[in-house]
Each structure stands twice: as C-alpha cells, then as structure tokens.
Amino acid sequence: MRAMIMAAGRGERMRPLTDHTPKPLLQAGAETLIGWHLRRLAACGIREVVINHAWLGEQLEAALADGQRYGVQIRWSAEGEALETAGGVAKALPLLGDEPFLLISADILSDLDFALLAQRTAQLDGHQHLAHLMLIDNPPHRPGGDFTLHPDGKVTREPQGGLPRLTYSGFGAFHPRLFAELARRSPVKLPLLAVLLEGMLAGQVTGERFTGQWLDVGTPERLQQAERIAGGWSLP
C-alpha cells in the first residue's frame, strides 16, 4: 500500500516563514511537520510514499532525499506550479499505481492512527466505493464545515436535515479510479472537491468522524500551537 503526501502549497498565510522554507519542513517539536507523517507511516508498515512539490521543492528533496532515514521509500512528483489537490494526485497517478492509497496533507499536525486509515484504504473496491474521508468537528476557521455525514457513513456536499456538517481533515483513502479521467488531461489545476462531488453524487464516498488531536498549521500562531502540542510527543 502506498501513501501520497501533498506538499506543493506555498503557505501564503505563513509568510514570512515560508518565503525561504517550504511549510512541510517547519519544525514542530522534535520533528518537521512532514517528518511526523513519514515516521508514522513507516511505523504502521507503509513504506512507499509519493510526495508532490512546487514551491521550494528542491529543499524538500534535499532534506528528505529517498526517505531512507525515515524508513520509507520516497518518489517525487515535481509540479513547477502547484496543481492543487486533485490536479496533484492526477499528475502523480503513474507513481501511485492501480491500488488504493492514503492521501495526507503535509501541513496538518495530528495523532491520527495511519493503521486505521490503511484499513479504510484496503476496503475501497474501485466500483461502489472510491473514497473514504476522515472528518473532524468544524474548527474556528471553518465554522460551516465541508460535508454532511449520513448515518450509513455516506458523505454528501449539501446540508441535510439535522445531520452533522463536518470538515475534511486532510486525511483520506482514495482509489485511483476517482482520478482516472482527470489524469488523462493532466496537468490540470483542480481542487479535490471537483472530483469528490461526482463520486458523492454516485454514492461512492464514505467517511467517519475523527475526534483525536488535529491542527491545521496554517498561520504562525498555529505553528506555535503545534510546537506546544508536538513538544510532548516522542518519535515513533
């Protein structure tokens, strides 16, 4: 099983810190943001990792190299100009292969168990089930949420009745078939929502609520919060 870490964003809200350092390489406790992900992937047995990059991508490659010191094998997908999430996955699809994969946002600090996400990934059949999203209670910067979670686990875009509106955590399981049409037109700059909507209309997207530690490290203030949280973590 493979994982893809999305690391191509410039991190505009994090400037000036990200003017000279890619956001995934910012330090949080004993490790960088992306380093925590790599270590936890290796700890649960996922060794093949694809990472995309655009802004200051050469620094990412220099810092992480082939991933050996983290216990993984990294393959790089260079974009030049960031293609957003769906566009980035579509471009990297030849590196990801034909099997379902984990998709991870590099700038999220979380204690999500990647072994659980790997289980959800293995359950994607490529026909009736193309994606599984880890959803969180809406953070202050996204009070309206992204999606509606139904009692049967299906996820839709529109609000419905009294069903909970939750926010996409940046962690999910995806089947490459969801991106197949887009890959034929790649490179295309496109957000993840664009491909998820079609799958949701077909009832092919499920999700679950994640209640563990989660922080979108999108501002200098949140980076300070990340440093306080991760300061109590030990390396896997």
Secondary structure, DSSP 8 states (H G I E B T S, - for coil): -EEEEE-----GGGTTGGGTS-GGGSEETTEEHHHHHHHHHHHTT--EEEEEE-TTHHHHHHHHTTSGGGTSEEEEEE-SS--HHHHHHHHHHHHH-SS-EEEEETTEEE---HHHHHHHHHT--SSS--EEEEEE---TT-TT-SEEE-TTSBEESS--TT--EEEEEEEEEE-GGGGHHHHHH-S----HHHHHHHHHHTT-EEEEE--S-EEE--SHHHHHHHHHHHTT----
